[in-house]
Amino acid sequence: MLDYKDIITKRYGLGMSGSKIADLLKVSKSGVNDFLRAFEKCEDLGFPLPEGITNYGIAEKVYGKATYAGIRDTSYELPDYASIHKQYENKSNMTLVYLWNRYVRKCRDEGKKFYQYRQFCELYGKWCEENYETAHFNAIIGQTMEVDFAGQTFELIDKITGEIIPIVVYVAVLPYSQYVYAEGMISTKEPQWIDVNNHALEWFGGVPAIVVCDNCKQAVIANKDWIEPDLNKDYAEWADHNRTAIMPAKVKKPKYKSSVEAAVGILEKGFFHDLEERKYFSLKQFNADLWEGIEKLNRKPFEKKEHNRYYYWEEERLELMALPSMQYQYMERSIAKVSSDFHVRFDNAYYSIDKAYVHKRVSIRATATTVKFYSLSGEFICEWPRAIHKGQWSTDPKHLPSSYNNYGEWSSTYFLNKAVSVGPNTVKVIKAVLKSRSLEVQTYRMCLGILNYSKKYGKPVLEECCKQAVEVDRLKYSYIKNSIAAVAEDMESTNASNAISEERNRGAFVMDASKMNVETLLSRSQELAHRKEKEADDE
């Protein structure tokens, strides 16, 4: 429910517009403006508000008697859900689509406004929750898609760095047919989340009226009372685009998405064991194996009833709403500066830009699969496939100058001159790093990173670290990064020990080692003895 008291105070006390209030409260602009229009028409209520009145009191005066679904537009005819539920439960082969069409015909005959199918199903689900605890969980053909992440993850090995990247598996299921879709993801951010939901709808061949999701941050910002959860803005827009409704499950209540929970259990106890034993170097290969297993699962006969998931899905897809003509595309927007290596860093990856834009700021517009670059004036520059792993470089040689050494600030000459001021071993490491990539320009940031350690730890420490790298033949940025702190600590300990020795020996007479020879000591002893004897004789 909207905070009606706060809206009224901000509008009539502070003079704010409906749009400004909606932005401040993070709610729908149309919802705020619709309420303000209804409030102005209300004869029983005005500003200032009566002392002690609550939001529910305001709602009753503005809209009339509140219903189970909260505040609704009373100009729409409310379906007789008690009768609808009775028909659905007692008549074989009855569907909500058929009952909705009957409701629409009745409204049209009586000249009344009617709810669209999505809203009809959403209100029915809420009515069931209030009146029949178990009815909400009945699988209704074409009504619901449940989505969640599997608890088990898999490993993707980066071909270049050897880094282990976790693969998270998204799972979606249609409860009526139990038809399953799954897809591996190496990023679960909003763009990828929107992408896998699009793929699920494609797999199912249509759009259900309701999507039941877990309370993950990609879908839900807050879900305190379950009735009116605060949805992620992008996921809410995705739902509007597809004409479906998002209904998050109650927090820590798995039974509210029991079908997808069961599907995850089947996967984790089944062929997930086979996937776990394999090594994957590309997400494409992992998903190919995953989809092969999902296809087999969907065509595997049920143990406790006839047919299989595919059989019931062929019936259910006819009841799903049609897919939109174009998929909803999540768009990230950002502004970044082109560095001296002619690349822009975006989402922990690097993309080359034409040399004409070096040191200039560019606009970035990214979807889950592509990254496009524009000048700040809106002129298109170039487009790249989105990187699939952290630290990936995408470089077009046409974007680079013919000679790096004569263009811009960063070049091999620049970094080698810096290395010379540190020491010969640092020069060897920088030379090796410059040759480590097919395109020299892709190594400039690593060279800069190595040389910048001299600012933090000092040139002697960096030179000693590079010396050790040369000795073990590990002339790489990663070796310097992972070992320089330990080198600095060892050198600091050694310097401290030397300082203590110098302090201890300060002012002492340092004797030549030859003076402590045994023969020399005996010879001196004999001389002293002869000298004493001679002095005694003289007396």
C-alpha positions in Angstrom: 0.0 0.0 0.0 1.2 3.5 -0.8 1.9 5.8 2.2 -1.1 8.0 1.6 -0.5 10.3 4.5 3.0 11.1 3.3 1.8 11.7 -0.3 -0.9 14.1 0.9 1.6 16.0 3.2 4.2 16.4 0.4 1.6 17.4 -2.1 -0.5 19.9 -0.2 1.9 20.8 2.6 5.1 21.1 0.6 3.6 21.8 -2.8 5.5 18.9 -4.6 4.3 17.5 -7.9 3.1 13.9 -8.2 6.2 13.0 -10.2 8.6 14.4 -7.6 6.7 12.6 -4.8 7.0 9.3 -6.8 10.7 9.7 -7.3 11.3 10.4 -3.6 9.2 7.5 -2.4 10.5 5.1 -5.2 6.9 4.3 -6.2 4.9 4.4 -9.4 4.1 7.9 -10.8 0.8 6.8 -12.1 -0.1 5.3 -8.7 0.6 8.6 -6.9 -1.2 10.7 -9.5 -4.2 8.3 -9.6 -4.5 8.6 -5.8 -4.2 12.4 -5.8 -7.0 12.7 -8.4 -9.2 10.4 -6.3 -8.4 12.3 -3.1 -9.4 15.6 -4.7 -12.8 14.1 -5.7 -13.3 12.8 -2.1 -16.0 14.9 -0.3 -15.4 13.3 3.1 -11.7 14.1 3.4 -9.4 17.1 2.8 -6.1 18.7 3.9 -5.2 19.0 6.7 -6.0 15.4 7.6 -8.1 14.6 10.7 -5.9 13.8 13.7 -5.1 10.1 14.1 -6.3 8.9 10.7 -4.4 6.0 9.3 -3.6 5.0 5.7 -6.3 2.4 5.8 -8.7 5.1 7.0 -7.7 7.3 4.1 -8.1 4.4 1.7 -11.7 3.6 2.9 -12.8 7.2 2.6 -11.1 7.8 -0.8 -11.9 4.5 -2.5 -14.7 3.1 -0.4 -14.5 -0.4 1.3 -11.1 -2.0 0.8 -10.9 -5.5 -0.7 -8.6 -8.4 -0.1 -6.3 -7.2 -2.8 -5.7 -3.8 -1.2 -6.9 -0.7 -3.0 -8.3 -1.2 -6.5 -10.0 0.8 -9.1 -13.7 0.2 -8.4 -14.6 1.2 -12.0 -13.5 -2.4 -13.0 -15.9 -5.2 -12.3 -14.5 -7.6 -9.7 -14.9 -11.2 -10.8 -16.9 -13.6 -8.6 -13.9 -15.6 -7.6 -15.9 -17.9 -5.3 -18.0 -19.1 -8.2 -14.9 -19.2 -10.5 -13.0 -21.3 -8.0 -15.9 -23.7 -7.6 -16.2 -24.2 -11.4 -12.5 -24.6 -11.8 -12.2 -27.2 -9.0 -15.3 -29.3 -9.8 -15.4 -29.3 -13.6 -12.9 -31.5 -15.5 -10.7 -29.8 -18.2 -11.8 -26.3 -16.9 -9.2 -23.6 -17.5 -8.7 -20.1 -16.2 -8.6 -18.8 -19.8 -12.1 -20.1 -20.5 -13.4 -18.6 -17.2 -11.7 -15.3 -18.0 -13.3 -15.2 -21.4 -16.7 -15.9 -19.8 -16.1 -13.0 -17.4 -15.1 -10.7 -20.3 -18.3 -11.5 -22.2 -20.5 -10.9 -19.2 -18.8 -7.5 -18.6 -19.2 -6.4 -22.2 -22.9 -7.4 -22.2 -23.4 -5.2 -19.1 -21.2 -2.4 -20.4 -18.6 -2.7 -17.5 -14.9 -2.5 -17.5 -13.0 -5.8 -17.2 -9.6 -6.9 -16.1 -7.0 -8.2 -18.5 -6.1 -11.9 -18.2 -2.8 -11.1 -16.3 -4.7 -9.1 -13.7 -7.5 -11.6 -13.5 -5.0 -14.4 -12.7 -3.1 -12.3 -10.2 -6.3 -11.3 -8.3 -7.4 -14.9 -8.3 -4.1 -16.0 -6.8 -4.5 -13.5 -4.0 -8.2 -14.5 -3.4 -7.1 -18.1 -3.1 -4.4 -17.1 -0.6 -7.1 -15.5 1.6 -9.8 -18.0 1.3 -8.2 -21.4 0.6 -4.7 -21.9 1.9 -4.0 -24.8 -0.4 -5.7 -23.4 -3.5 -2.9 -21.0 -4.1 -0.6 -23.9 -4.8 -2.8 -25.8 -7.2 -1.1 -26.0 -10.6 -3.2 -24.1 -13.1 -2.5 -24.6 -16.7 -0.7 -21.6 -18.3 -0.9 -19.5 -15.2 2.5 -19.6 -13.5 6.3 -19.9 -14.1 8.5 -20.4 -11.1 12.2 -19.3 -11.2 15.1 -19.8 -8.8 18.8 -20.5 -8.7 20.1 -24.0 -8.0 22.2 -24.3 -4.8 25.0 -26.3 -6.6 27.5 -24.4 -8.6 30.1 -25.6 -11.2 33.6 -24.5 -12.3 34.7 -22.8 -15.4 38.4 -22.7 -16.1 39.7 -19.6 -17.8 41.9 -20.7 -20.8 44.3 -17.8 -20.5 44.8 -17.3 -16.8 43.7 -20.6 -15.3 41.3 -18.8 -13.0 38.4 -20.8 -11.6 35.1 -19.0 -12.3 31.9 -20.3 -10.6 28.9 -21.2 -12.8 25.5 -20.5 -11.2 22.5 -22.4 -12.7 19.2 -20.6 -13.2 16.1 -22.9 -13.2 12.6 -22.2 -14.4 9.6 -24.5 -14.4 5.9 -24.5 -15.4 4.1 -26.1 -12.4 1.2 -27.5 -14.4 3.4 -29.5 -16.9 6.5 -29.5 -14.7 8.4 -28.6 -17.9 11.9 -27.5 -16.9 14.4 -24.9 -18.3 17.9 -24.3 -16.9 20.9 -22.1 -18.0 24.4 -21.6 -16.6 25.5 -18.1 -15.8 28.9 -16.7 -14.8 27.3 -13.4 -13.8 24.0 -13.0 -12.0 23.8 -9.2 -12.4 20.6 -7.6 -13.8 21.5 -7.8 -17.5 22.2 -11.5 -17.3 19.1 -12.1 -15.1 16.9 -10.4 -17.7 18.6 -12.4 -20.4 18.0 -15.9 -18.8 14.3 -15.0 -18.1 13.9 -14.1 -21.8 15.4 -17.4 -22.8 13.0 -19.2 -20.4 10.0 -17.7 -22.1 11.4 -18.6 -25.5 12.0 -22.2 -24.3 8.4 -22.4 -23.0 7.0 -20.9 -26.2 4.9 -18.2 -24.4 4.3 -16.0 -21.4 2.5 -17.2 -18.2 0.2 -14.8 -16.4 2.3 -14.9 -13.2 6.1 -15.3 -12.5 6.9 -16.6 -9.0 10.5 -15.8 -8.0 12.7 -16.1 -5.0 13.6 -12.9 -3.1 17.0 -12.5 -4.8 18.2 -8.9 -5.3 17.9 -9.1 -9.1 14.1 -9.5 -8.6 13.1 -8.0 -5.3 14.3 -5.1 -3.3 12.1 -5.6 -0.2 9.4 -8.1 0.6 8.2 -7.4 4.1 4.5 -8.1 3.9 4.5 -10.3 0.7 1.2 -8.6 -0.5 3.0 -5.5 -1.9 6.7 -6.3 -2.4 9.1 -3.7 -3.7 10.3 -5.1 -7.0 13.6 -4.4 -8.8 12.8 -1.7 -11.3 14.3 -3.5 -14.3 12.6 -6.8 -13.5 9.2 -4.9 -13.1 9.8 -3.3 -16.5 10.6 -6.7 -18.0 7.3 -8.0 -16.6 5.3 -5.1 -18.0 6.9 -5.6 -21.4 5.9 -9.2 -21.4 2.4 -8.5 -19.9 3.0 -10.7 -16.9 3.0 -10.1 -13.1 5.8 -10.8 -10.6 4.7 -12.5 -7.4 7.7 -13.2 -5.1 7.4 -16.1 -2.8 7.2 -15.4 1.0 10.6 -15.1 2.6 11.9 -18.5 3.8 8.7 -20.2 2.6 9.9 -22.8 -0.1 6.3 -24.2 -0.5 5.4 -21.0 -2.3 7.6 -22.1 -5.2 7.5 -25.8 -4.5 7.7 -26.8 -8.2 11.0 -25.1 -8.9 12.4 -26.3 -5.6 11.4 -29.9 -6.6 13.0 -29.4 -10.1 16.2 -28.1 -8.5 16.3 -31.2 -6.3 15.8 -33.5 -9.3 18.7 -31.9 -11.1 21.0 -31.9 -8.2 20.3 -35.6 -7.4 20.5 -36.5 -11.1 22.7 -35.6 -14.0 24.3 -32.6 -12.2 26.7 -35.3 -10.8 27.8 -36.0 -14.4 28.4 -32.3 -15.1 30.4 -31.9 -11.9 32.9 -34.5 -13.0 33.7 -32.7 -16.3 36.0 -29.8 -16.9 34.7 -26.8 -18.7 36.6 -24.1 -20.5 33.6 -22.3 -22.0 30.1 -21.5 -20.8 28.8 -22.4 -24.2 29.9 -26.0 -23.8 28.5 -26.2 -20.3 25.1 -25.0 -21.4 25.1 -27.4 -24.3 25.6 -30.4 -21.9 23.1 -28.9 -19.5 20.4 -28.5 -22.2 21.0 -32.0 -23.4 20.3 -33.3 -19.9 17.2 -31.0 -19.5 15.8 -32.3 -22.8 16.2 -35.9 -21.6 14.5 -35.0 -18.3 11.6 -33.4 -20.0 11.0 -36.4 -22.1 11.5 -39.0 -19.3 8.2 -40.7 -18.3 6.8 -39.8 -14.9 6.9 -42.5 -12.3 3.5 -41.8 -10.6 1.4 -40.7 -13.5 1.1 -41.2 -17.3 3.2 -39.5 -20.0 6.0 -37.0 -19.4 6.7 -33.3 -19.0 6.9 -32.7 -22.7 3.5 -34.3 -23.3 1.8 -31.9 -20.8 3.8 -28.9 -22.0 2.4 -29.3 -25.5 -1.0 -28.8 -23.9 0.1 -26.0 -21.6 1.9 -23.9 -24.2 -1.4 -23.4 -26.0 -2.7 -21.6 -22.9 0.3 -19.3 -22.5 0.1 -15.7 -23.7 2.0 -14.9 -27.0 5.6 -13.8 -26.8 6.1 -10.1 -27.5 7.4 -9.2 -31.0 10.7 -8.0 -29.5 12.5 -9.2 -26.3 12.9 -6.8 -23.5 16.6 -5.6 -23.4 18.2 -4.4 -20.2 20.4 -1.4 -21.0 23.4 -0.3 -18.8 24.6 3.2 -19.3 27.9 4.7 -18.3 30.5 7.2 -19.2 34.3 6.4 -19.2 37.6 7.9 -20.4 39.7 6.3 -23.2 43.1 5.5 -21.7 46.5 5.9 -23.3 46.4 2.3 -24.4 43.3 3.2 -26.6 41.0 1.0 -24.5 38.0 1.7 -22.2 37.5 -0.3 -19.1 33.9 -1.4 -18.5 32.6 -4.1 -16.1 36.2 -5.4 -15.5 36.9 -5.9 -19.2 38.8 -3.8 -21.8 37.5 -2.7 -25.2 39.5 -0.8 -27.9 38.3 2.5 -29.2 39.6 4.4 -32.3 42.8 6.3 -31.6 41.0 9.6 -32.4 39.2 9.3 -29.0 42.3 8.7 -26.9 42.0 10.6 -23.5 38.4 11.6 -24.4 35.2 10.6 -22.5 32.8 8.3 -24.3 29.2 7.1 -23.6 28.6 3.3 -23.1 25.4 1.5 -23.6 25.5 -2.2 -22.8 23.1 -5.1 -23.0 23.8 -8.7 -21.8 25.4 -9.5 -25.1 26.8 -6.3 -26.6 28.6 -3.1 -25.6 28.2 -0.1 -27.8 30.3 3.1 -27.6 29.2 6.6 -28.6 30.7 10.1 -28.4 29.2 12.4 -25.8 27.4 14.1 -28.6 25.6 10.8 -29.5 27.7 9.8 -32.5 28.1 6.0 -32.8 31.8 4.9 -32.5 31.9 1.1 -32.4 30.3 -2.1 -31.0 31.8 -5.1 -29.2 30.4 -8.5 -28.0 30.2 -8.3 -24.2 33.2 -9.9 -22.5 32.5 -13.3 -20.9 35.2 -13.3 -18.2 37.0 -10.9 -16.0 40.0 -9.1 -17.4 39.1 -10.0 -21.0 40.6 -7.8 -23.8 38.8 -7.0 -27.0 41.1 -5.2 -29.4 40.7 -4.2 -33.1 44.1 -3.4 -34.7 42.4 -0.8 -36.9 41.7 1.2 -33.7 45.5 1.5 -32.9 48.1 3.8 -34.4 50.7 2.4 -36.8 53.4 3.0 -34.2 52.6 3.0 -30.5 56.0 4.4 -29.7 55.3 7.6 -31.5 51.8 8.1 -30.4 50.4 9.1 -27.0 52.0 8.9 -23.6 52.1 5.1 -23.1 54.6 3.1 -25.3 57.3 0.5 -24.9 59.9 3.3 -24.8 58.0 5.1 -22.0 57.8 2.0 -19.8 61.4 0.9 -20.5 62.7 4.4 -19.5 60.8 4.1 -16.3 62.2 0.7 -15.6 65.8 1.8 -16.2 65.5 4.2 -13.3 64.6 1.2 -11.0 67.2 -1.4 -12.1 68.3 -4.0 -14.6 66.0 -6.7 -13.3 63.0 -4.5 -13.6 64.0 -3.8 -17.2 64.0 -7.6 -17.9 60.6 -8.0 -16.4 59.1 -5.1 -18.4 60.6 -6.4 -21.6 59.1 -9.8 -21.0 55.7 -8.4 -20.2 55.7 -6.2 -23.3 56.2 -9.4 -25.4 53.6 -11.5 -23.5 50.6 -10.5 -25.7 50.0 -10.6 -29.5 49.3 -6.9 -29.3 51.8 -4.9 -27.3 49.2 -2.3 -26.4 47.3 -4.9 -24.3 50.3 -5.1 -21.9 50.6 -1.4 -21.1 48.3 -1.5 -18.0 50.4 -4.4 -16.6 53.6 -2.5 -17.1 52.1 0.5 -15.4 50.9 -1.7 -12.5 54.4 -3.1 -12.0 56.2 0.2 -12.1 53.6 1.8 -9.7 54.7 -0.6 -7.0 57.9 1.5 -6.7 55.7 4.3 -5.4 54.2 2.1 -2.7 57.2 0.0 -1.7 60.2 1.9 -3.1 62.5 1.2 -6.0 64.9 -1.1 -4.1 62.0 -3.4 -3.1 60.6 -3.5 -6.7 64.1 -4.3 -8.1 64.6 -7.1 -5.6 61.2 -8.6 -6.4 62.0 -8.4 -10.1 65.4 -10.1 -9.4 63.6 -13.0 -7.7 61.2 -13.2 -10.7 64.1 -13.5 -13.1 65.7 -16.2 -10.9 62.6 -18.4 -11.0 61.7 -17.4 -14.6 58.3 -15.9 -13.7 58.5 -12.6 -15.5 54.8 -11.8 -15.1 52.7 -9.1 -13.6 50.8 -11.6 -11.5 54.1 -12.8 -9.9 55.1 -9.3 -8.9 51.6 -8.5 -7.6 51.5 -11.6 -5.4 55.1 -11.5 -4.1 56.1 -7.9 -3.7 54.5 -7.4 -0.3 56.4 -10.4 1.1 59.7 -9.1 -0.4 59.1 -5.7 1.2 58.5 -7.4 4.6 61.7 -9.5 4.3 63.8 -6.5 3.3 62.3 -4.4 6.1 63.2 -7.2 8.6 66.7 -7.4 7.2 67.3 -3.7 7.3 66.0 -3.5 10.9 68.4 -6.3 12.0 71.3 -4.5 10.3 70.3 -1.3 12.1 70.4 -3.0 15.5 73.9 -4.5 14.8 75.2 -1.1 13.8 73.8 0.5 17.0 75.3 -2.3 19.1 78.7 -1.9 17.6 78.8 1.9 17.5 82.0 3.2 19.2 83.7 -0.2 19.4 87.2 -1.0 18.1 87.0 -3.3 15.1 90.0 -5.7 15.2 91.5 -7.3 12.1 90.7 -11.0 11.9 94.4 -11.9 11.5 95.1 -10.5 15.0 93.0 -13.3 16.6 95.1 -16.0 15.0 96.4 -18.6 17.7 100.0 -18.4 16.6 99.9 -14.6 16.7 98.4 -14.6 20.2 101.1 -17.1 21.5 103.8 -15.0 19.9 102.5 -11.8 21.6 102.2 -13.7 24.9 105.9 -14.8 24.7 107.0 -11.3 23.9 105.2 -9.9 27.0 106.7 -12.6 29.2 110.3 -11.8 28.0 109.7 -8.1 28.5 108.6 -8.7 32.1 111.7 -10.8 32.8 114.0 -8.2 31.4 112.4 -5.5 33.5 112.9 -7.7 36.6 116.6 -8.2 35.8 117.1 -4.4 35.4 115.7 -3.8 38.8 
